Amino acid sequence: MYSLTLLVFVFIAIFIFGIVLMRIGFQTLTYTHIKQFTPNLSPLNGLLAGLILTALLQSSSASIAILITFMASMRRSLKFAICYIIGANIGTTFTAQLFVWNNLDLMWFCLLVGLFLIMIPLQHYLWFSTGVILFGLGVIFTALYGLDNLASVIPSSRIEELVGAEQQSTLHLLFLGFTMTTIIQSSTTVTGILMSFSQDGLIPLAHTYYLLLGANIGTCITILIVSISQPFYAKITAYAHIWINVLGAIIAFPSIFREPLIQLSIWLTSNPEQQIVFISILYNVATGIIFLLFLRPFSKFITSIHKEKREVRA
């Protein structure tokens, strides 16, 4: 069992390495444009900016870190930041969707073509960045393939003891998802791990749902750390991120919210991995709509509950 556990951590490390490679590739492609990124700061543009930048950077944490830097240098409306965070939460599901398309032929194509583009001596950064992105995606597919194979080897009783037992507390699952994301520093990685163990039905979909809620909250730790040395405008953006993810989890926690999302995901597809992606998309879209409907009172709530409320325009 020790060797299996070690292999799980090795494949998780490979998975994270692939995520980092993809992030570097996308950042290299978009860095110049991001530096010049000065959108019209309306709530709608904030939503679109968070969605697009997160899909490009392959990380809601990296995307929101850019927002914090932006808010630190420019005093702007909190409503823009809230909408940006909602868009970032939705945009991070794009990476999870890539995992569903994993197969051996695609894995080898990404690895070989990506490596070729990295190695050829072309001066333009476009080829190198594209190669890094493809190679990173191939590395991710390799890790997922390894985790898929391990899932059939690891005794199901061990997995059930941790997350699969029917009597497992929903609060325990929420905390487990939070802890995993806090340690790994990536909710996308946690989602990928859950997808790898979903094929054989080792983790019930209802349990995966609560693990995803906890993973969403776990991303707040990274953003909170980034904001520590920043001025108040940046800090209140991190506070907004915490409130959105925590309140979103509270809203989605009851079964009256959970069951329609799970049943709709099952109705849309029979693929267990795709079901997890659909749950993540539906959850982030549904809670995002709720916060958008109450955008004005929510922004006033945040500025009233935190210090220096005079400095932020609700």
Order of alpha helices (4+ residues) and beta strands (2+ residues): alpha-alpha-alpha-alpha-alpha-alpha-alpha-alpha-alpha-alpha-alpha-alpha-alpha-alpha-alpha
